[in-house]
Amino acid sequence: MSILDAMYAGVSGLSAESDALNVIGNNLANTNTVGFKESRAVFENVLGAAVGAEGAIGAGVRMATAQQIFAEGSLQNTGNPTDVALSGDGFFVVSGDVAGVNGQFYTRAGQTSLNANGTLVNPDGLSFQGYAAEPTGGFSTSLGGITVNTAALSPKTTATLTVTANLNSSDVPPAAPWDPQNPSTTSNFSTSMQVYDSLGNAHTASVYFQNTGTGTWTYHVLANGSEVSGGTAGQNSEIATGNLAFNTNGSLQSNTVTGGGTVSFNGATTNQPLTFNFGNPVASGGTGLDGITQFGSKDEISAQSQDGYASGALSSLAIDNSGVVSGIYTNGQTIAIAQLAIAKFQSNGGLGQAGQNCWTSTPDSGEAAIGAAGTGGRAAVVSGSLESSNVDIATQFTDMIAHQRGFQACSKTITTADQMLQDIISMKQ
């Protein structure tokens, strides 16, 4: 190896170490970049002779690549419900324009917000991709942008009222026969529930239970007559009635509807059907113990619910661990809107950097396998958190010193070779 070759080898070292310092500088600059993944310089020697030649001396070094390290960064709780992080392997899928290229990209940065169109986007305006919720339940299989309808939530008409309670087996039939205008003294027990009509107006429905003998009861559902079509103000209108029969172990044997079952509230849809769910009777194949029972304990309500609601305005968003984006409305309803899509690759290291905290797929990474969070080895979503950069400042400074020393050593090689050339020139003179 000649003196000039030594100089060129030293120059290659200076270039490689400079490139390595550039990698470290980029890492340190992105210490606080959400979802950033650090890189490390990978060096390789340069061969100075034919492959396999004996006694060949290398021709220096070069930086082969800046290898990305996809170790997971720490998750920081932000308290913002629309911030999301990924715990495990995977990437959020975003779509839009990155550095003049329009397409689909992948990111670990989960800062989300709604733009003027109600679309869920990141700070650069890239739309998060996911699967829209179906009206009948579940989610679509088609990937697309997640758009939140910011208009008022339409009311839902009450169709089913569910009551879980116990009727005291020691109760006896009231002395007076059932009187809808005097229900308290002609029944044994009662409860009240809200019923919503097609306009979202709430009405009170009172359910009265009347013991009619050993193991038998009737129920009567009353509404305010001034609110019911054909009703009389100041009087109760009976909108449903039925018979309940219990077995000797207190289980519900049967529930027989004997009248009503529909109601027409003023100004709303006529003949609104109402179903009263008191549990699964034994006669229908149930246990008779999951709704109304008749045990030797006091009359009491354990739980009750109905499936209607009034209209409401969107107040906030929530994202759960499976990536389901839900709207929270002022009427107390939480409605699923979509589910975030998560992409997984055969080789994360093969992904191409696109900028703006994004990557793009390449032949080295393989095609994205996109699906729901927590499935197929994909990461789980952590709401209210963000993934920090995985850059370790202490390690970066240590590497910086090592590369600085390497740079100094290579520069020393050049100055030494230069001095040797000067000596040769001096000898000739």
Helices and strands as residue ranges (DSSP letters): H 3-29, E 39-45, E 61-68, E 75-77, E 84-87, E 91-98, E 101-107, E 113-114, E 120-121, E 127-133, E 139-145, E 160-166, G 184-186, E 189-196, E 202-213, E 216-224, G 225-227, E 236-246, E 252-260, E 262-263, E 272-273, E 275-277, G 282-284, E 292-293, E 300-306, E 314-319, E 324-329, E 334-344, G 348-350, E 352-355, E 358-360, E 369-372, E 380-383, E 385-387, H 393-428
